[in-house]
Amino acid sequence: MINIQKVKTQSYPYRGIHLNQGIKKTGLCTSTYGWEYIIKRYWARPIIVVDIKNPHSTSLRLFRALRLLTNMVELKVSESRDLTRIERIGAHSHIRGLGLDSALEPRASSEGMVGQTTARKAAGVIVQMVKEGKIAGRAVLLAGQPGTGKTAIAMGMAKSIGLETPFAMLAGSELFSLEMSKTEALMQAFRKAIGVRIKEETEVIEGEVVEIQIDRPAVTGAASKTGKLTLKTTEMETVYDLGAKMIEALGKDKVQSGDVIAIDKASGKITKLGRSFSRSRDYDAMGPQTKFVQCPDGELQKRKEVVHCVTLHEIDVINSRTQGFLALFTGDTGEIRAEVREQIDTKVAEWREEGKAEIVPGVLFIDEVHMLDIECFSFLNRALENDMAPILVVATNRGITTIRGTNYKSPHGIPIDFLDRLLIISTQPYTEEDIRKILDIRCQEEDVDVSEDAKVLLTKIGVDTSLRYAINLITSAALACQKRKGKVVEMEDVSRAYELFWDVKRSTQYLIEYQRDYMFSEGTMGEEDEMVS
């Protein structure tokens, strides 16, 4: 039930009737223009529109309108919900970069990165050298305990490098589940991380669109559409005849009067460069993606240098498979013969000498590098000595452990000869203050309102157990809050999630107490006590 507590009349600019807390956003207001009373809910369109031309009959009409609204709320005829865009939230979706300033000094909290100032600064130096092309064929190791942000730093490096520099990611365990040899999978990963910037000269028509005229036939299917396109520069203006394909391309790119476009004469490809500054005041509001450019000068037809950025792996696939570039979409690349790669490397070397292409060494990130065996490490040793090798970044959370495929132990499970090639960046455990900041960022990323007391409790749980466990409790606590029809996650919601989902320490303790009830339990009490401690 909605009970009317009292009726207020505000002098200006609205007259309002205040309802109780049953529906906070439900109200009845009138603008100063013509005594229009609109009752609405915050999640839907106006429910009732009452036009009161006679101010003296206000009270009776308001009573009837409010009674109708009350009946509608009681009956619960329908429920309206916001249709919002669904976005996938990943473990590192909040990372936007390394959080460094122009002097490569780490900020306390920036671009989703918190803490790890030394590691972030070292990673920033690597990124800067990659951008300037001063480093290639080198390897970097991110070593640290589990949950100290190694993958986050690698993701930050990928975001900081930019789109033109290739960045390929690979997990060490993937190599053993692919339908190809381990060395072939590593070679393909290496080639994915090496870019080729190919330059070529082409004739383009570049100008500002003055007018687009499209003549449609009177009878459907009688003839194809024709039209005229008027382009101009600061010095000339020309009218071009359009065919059906060009009209379709213009419509697909939503080209309109005032846009600055470039048309490739050879392929007919249309590139929308932006909107002319002279049309900047055509609309009161424009989207953030709207880009304003100057009207081109000189002649409409020009010879321009076009740059295409591809990876060596893409060139390999196109030249090695019968279906050509379609293999890039199907993913069925298979093993590529060494003769094909040698021919491509020779051709790319010729392009480099002629100035038609340049090599862009990218970054290959291999997570869980301790999962590689001795054969893979031997291959990496040789591959890094190649002239066109990318920057290799590997990460591991292992200490002194056995090298896979041997009986020998080594730091991080990596052979000593390969470890000697690596620049090692160490990550340290997060402090309590860092954990609190990271939890704040994750709450904002997952769009969960959490009270201060609940954040303090989550921080304490993160310190006592692990940061990953505390982050996982955010969504669980939000669901518990939704179950009790709350809007802000409180301590009771976090406690409820903490009771439902165990962390590693509590689960291990439970196994120690009830190990006799489990099948094939091989642990001894002494070993399990060490695991818990």
GUVORO-977036 format. One line per 2 residues: their letters; for each residue x, y, z of C-alpha. Coordinates in steps of 0.25 Angstrom, whole numbers. Example, Ala and Ser with C-alpha at 12.3 -4.5 7.8 and 13.67 -1.06 7.14 Angstrom:
# residues 2
AS) 49/-18/31  55/-4/29
END
This chain:
# residues 533
MI) 0/0/0  4/14/-3
NI) -1/24/8  -1/39/5
QK) 6/45/17  4/60/13
VK) 2/69/2  12/80/-1
TQ) 12/92/-11  25/98/-15
SY) 25/111/-20  35/110/-32
PY) 38/103/-41  30/90/-37
RG) 18/86/-29  20/73/-23
IH) 12/62/-15  21/54/-6
LN) 18/39/-3  24/30/8
QG) 36/22/6  29/11/-1
IK) 33/16/-14  44/27/-13
KT) 45/31/-27  30/31/-30
GL) 24/45/-30  15/55/-36
CT) 20/68/-41  15/79/-50
ST) 23/89/-58  19/103/-59
YG) 14/101/-73  0/98/-72
WE) -3/90/-60  1/77/-65
YI) 2/66/-54  11/54/-57
IK) 12/42/-48  24/33/-52
RY) 33/22/-47  48/24/-48
WA) 49/11/-57  38/13/-67
RP) 31/23/-75  20/32/-69
II) 8/24/-64  -2/34/-63
VV) -3/48/-70  -14/57/-64
DI) -16/71/-71  -23/80/-61
KN) -27/93/-67  -36/97/-55
PH) -27/99/-43  -39/98/-34
ST) -42/84/-37  -27/80/-34
SL) -30/72/-21  -41/63/-26
RL) -33/59/-39  -20/57/-31
FR) -28/48/-21  -33/39/-33
AL) -20/39/-40  -13/35/-27
RL) -23/24/-24  -21/18/-38
LT) -6/18/-36  -8/11/-23
NM) -17/0/-29  -6/-2/-40
VE) 5/-4/-30  -4/-14/-22
LK) -8/-22/-34  7/-23/-39
VS) 2/-24/-53  15/-23/-60
ES) 30/-20/-56  39/-12/-65
RD) 54/-13/-64  66/-6/-70
LT) 72/-12/-82  87/-10/-80
RI) 98/-15/-89  104/-27/-83
ER) 119/-27/-81  129/-38/-77
IG) 137/-35/-65  150/-42/-64
AH) 160/-43/-54  169/-32/-60
SH) 158/-24/-68  161/-12/-59
IR) 175/-11/-64  177/1/-73
GL) 192/2/-73  204/2/-64
GL) 200/15/-56  213/22/-59
DS) 215/37/-62  223/43/-73
AL) 236/41/-65  233/26/-63
EP) 231/28/-49  219/20/-43
RA) 207/26/-37  201/21/-24
SS) 188/17/-31  186/19/-46
EG) 180/12/-58  176/0/-49
MV) 190/-2/-44  193/-2/-29
GQ) 206/-4/-22  218/-12/-28
TT) 225/1/-31  238/-5/-34
AR) 233/-15/-43  224/-6/-50
KA) 235/4/-52  244/-7/-58
AG) 233/-12/-67  231/3/-71
VI) 246/4/-76  244/-9/-84
VQ) 232/-3/-90  239/10/-94
MV) 250/2/-100  240/-6/-108
KE) 233/6/-113  247/12/-118
GK) 251/-1/-124  264/-1/-116
IA) 261/-15/-110  259/-28/-117
GR) 263/-43/-115  263/-40/-100
AV) 255/-48/-89  249/-43/-76
LL) 244/-51/-64  233/-47/-55
AG) 235/-55/-42  227/-55/-30
QP) 218/-61/-20  204/-65/-25
GT) 194/-53/-25  205/-42/-26
GK) 201/-36/-39  210/-43/-49
TA) 199/-45/-60  194/-31/-57
IA) 207/-25/-60  208/-32/-73
MG) 194/-28/-76  198/-13/-73
MA) 210/-15/-82  201/-19/-93
KS) 191/-7/-91  203/2/-91
IG) 210/-3/-103  199/1/-112
LE) 191/-5/-124  202/-5/-134
TP) 212/-13/-127  208/-28/-127
FA) 206/-34/-113  203/-49/-112
ML) 200/-57/-100  202/-72/-97
AG) 200/-81/-85  211/-91/-83
SE) 201/-103/-82  195/-99/-95
LF) 207/-105/-103  204/-119/-98
SL) 189/-119/-103  191/-114/-117
EM) 190/-123/-130  204/-119/-134
SK) 218/-121/-128  223/-112/-116
TE) 234/-105/-124  224/-102/-135
AL) 214/-96/-126  225/-87/-120
MQ) 230/-83/-133  216/-79/-137
AF) 215/-71/-124  228/-64/-128
RK) 223/-61/-142  210/-55/-136
AI) 219/-45/-127  227/-40/-139
GV) 220/-29/-147  223/-24/-162
RI) 220/-10/-165  218/-10/-181
KE) 218/3/-188  213/5/-202
ET) 209/17/-210  194/18/-215
EV) 185/28/-222  174/33/-213
IE) 163/43/-214  162/51/-202
GE) 153/63/-199  141/68/-191
VV) 127/63/-195  118/74/-200
EI) 106/66/-205  102/52/-208
QI) 91/50/-218  85/36/-220
DR) 75/33/-231  67/21/-228
PA) 59/14/-239  44/16/-239
VT) 41/1/-241  48/-8/-231
GA) 58/-17/-238  57/-9/-251
AS) 71/-4/-251  83/-2/-241
KT) 84/11/-232  92/22/-237
GK) 97/35/-231  106/47/-230
LT) 117/50/-220  122/64/-218
LK) 135/66/-212  143/78/-209
TT) 157/83/-204  161/97/-200
EM) 165/100/-215  155/91/-223
ET) 142/84/-224  138/72/-233
VY) 126/64/-235  128/48/-237
DL) 118/38/-242  114/27/-233
GA) 111/12/-236  103/2/-227
KM) 115/-3/-220  120/11/-216
IE) 106/15/-211  106/3/-203
AL) 120/6/-197  116/20/-194
GK) 103/16/-187  110/5/-179
DK) 120/15/-174  109/25/-171
VQ) 116/36/-179  108/49/-179
SG) 110/63/-183  122/70/-175
DV) 130/57/-174  144/57/-179
IA) 147/43/-186  158/37/-194
ID) 155/27/-206  165/17/-210
KA) 165/18/-226  170/4/-227
SG) 161/-4/-218  150/6/-216
KI) 151/5/-201  145/17/-193
TK) 152/22/-181  145/32/-172
LG) 155/42/-167  146/50/-158
RS) 137/62/-158  141/76/-164
FS) 143/87/-154  134/96/-162
RS) 122/86/-158  126/86/-143
RD) 114/95/-140  103/87/-148
YD) 99/79/-135  98/83/-121
AM) 103/70/-116  112/59/-122
GP) 118/46/-117  132/44/-111
QT) 136/37/-124  134/49/-133
KF) 147/54/-138  149/67/-145
VQ) 159/70/-156  163/81/-165
CP) 157/81/-179  168/75/-189
DG) 176/85/-197  182/84/-211
EL) 176/75/-221  166/64/-219
QK) 174/53/-225  187/50/-218
RK) 198/40/-217  199/36/-202
EV) 208/25/-195  199/15/-188
VH) 204/6/-177  199/-8/-174
CV) 202/-15/-161  202/-30/-161
TL) 209/-41/-153  219/-51/-159
HE) 210/-62/-155  198/-56/-163
ID) 208/-56/-175  212/-70/-173
VI) 197/-75/-172  193/-68/-185
NS) 205/-74/-193  204/-88/-187
RT) 190/-92/-187  181/-95/-199
QG) 170/-87/-194  179/-75/-192
FL) 175/-64/-182  162/-72/-178
AL) 171/-80/-169  173/-68/-161
FT) 158/-68/-158  156/-83/-156
GD) 168/-85/-147  172/-98/-154
TG) 186/-93/-158  193/-106/-155
EI) 208/-108/-156  215/-98/-166
RA) 227/-103/-174  241/-97/-171
EV) 243/-95/-186  231/-85/-186
RE) 236/-77/-174  250/-76/-181
QI) 244/-71/-194  236/-61/-186
DT) 248/-56/-178  256/-54/-190
KV) 245/-46/-197  243/-38/-184
AE) 258/-35/-184  257/-30/-198
WR) 246/-21/-195  254/-16/-183
EE) 266/-13/-192  257/-6/-202
GK) 250/2/-191  237/-4/-194
AE) 235/-10/-180  241/-10/-166
IV) 241/-20/-155  233/-17/-142
PG) 238/-26/-131  226/-28/-122
VL) 224/-36/-108  222/-50/-106
FI) 216/-53/-92  217/-67/-87
DE) 210/-70/-73  213/-82/-65
VH) 227/-83/-71  231/-94/-61
ML) 221/-103/-69  231/-103/-81
DI) 240/-115/-82  255/-116/-85
EC) 252/-117/-100  244/-104/-100
FS) 255/-96/-93  266/-101/-103
FL) 257/-96/-114  255/-83/-107
NR) 270/-81/-105  272/-83/-120
AL) 260/-74/-124  264/-62/-116
EN) 277/-62/-124  269/-60/-137
DM) 270/-46/-144  255/-44/-144
AP) 252/-49/-130  242/-42/-121
IL) 243/-38/-107  240/-50/-98
VV) 233/-48/-85  231/-60/-76
AT) 224/-61/-62  225/-72/-51
NR) 221/-73/-37  230/-85/-34
GI) 242/-86/-25  253/-96/-26
TT) 247/-107/-33  249/-118/-43
IR) 251/-115/-58  241/-122/-66
GT) 246/-134/-74  259/-135/-65
NY) 262/-139/-50  270/-126/-48
KS) 265/-115/-39  267/-100/-43
PH) 261/-87/-38  247/-85/-43
GI) 248/-98/-51  256/-91/-62
PI) 270/-96/-67  282/-88/-62
DF) 286/-85/-76  273/-79/-80
LD) 271/-72/-67  284/-65/-69
RL) 278/-58/-82  266/-53/-74
LI) 264/-39/-67  257/-43/-54
IS) 246/-34/-49  242/-38/-35
TQ) 228/-35/-29  225/-34/-14
PY) 213/-37/-6  203/-26/-5
TE) 201/-18/8  188/-16/15
ED) 187/-2/9  189/-8/-5
IR) 179/-19/-3  168/-8/1
KI) 171/0/-11  170/-12/-20
LD) 157/-16/-14  152/-2/-16
IR) 155/-3/-31  149/-17/-32
CQ) 136/-12/-25  135/-1/-35
EE) 138/-10/-47  128/-20/-43
DV) 118/-9/-40  115/-13/-26
DV) 112/-3/-15  120/-7/-2
SE) 119/0/11  132/4/19
DA) 130/-7/29  129/-17/19
KV) 141/-12/12  149/-13/25
LL) 145/-27/27  148/-31/12
TK) 162/-25/14  164/-33/27
IG) 160/-46/20  170/-42/8
VD) 181/-40/18  178/-53/26
TS) 175/-62/14  178/-57/0
LR) 175/-45/-9  168/-54/-20
YA) 159/-60/-9  155/-46/-4
IN) 152/-42/-19  144/-54/-21
LI) 135/-51/-9  131/-37/-15
TS) 121/-43/-25  116/-54/-15
AA) 113/-44/-4  106/-35/-15
LA) 97/-47/-18  94/-49/-3
CQ) 91/-34/-2  81/-36/-14
KR) 75/-48/-7  71/-39/5
KG) 67/-28/-4  77/-19/0
KV) 85/-8/-8  98/-7/-1
VE) 107/-19/3  108/-19/18
ME) 117/-28/27  106/-38/29
DV) 106/-41/14  121/-42/14
SR) 120/-52/26  110/-60/19
AY) 119/-62/7  131/-65/16
EL) 123/-76/22  118/-82/9
FW) 131/-82/2  144/-87/8
DV) 158/-82/6  170/-91/5
KR) 174/-91/19  160/-95/25
ST) 159/-106/14  172/-111/17
QY) 169/-111/32  156/-119/29
LI) 164/-129/21  174/-131/33
EY) 162/-134/42  154/-143/33
QR) 165/-149/25  162/-164/29
DY) 148/-162/23  154/-159/9
MF) 158/-169/-1  173/-171/-4
SE) 178/-161/5  193/-161/5
GT) 196/-149/14  202/-151/28
MG) 199/-142/40  213/-135/40
EE) 213/-131/25  198/-126/26
DE) 202/-117/38  213/-111/30
MV) 204/-108/18  194/-101/28
S) 205/-93/34
END
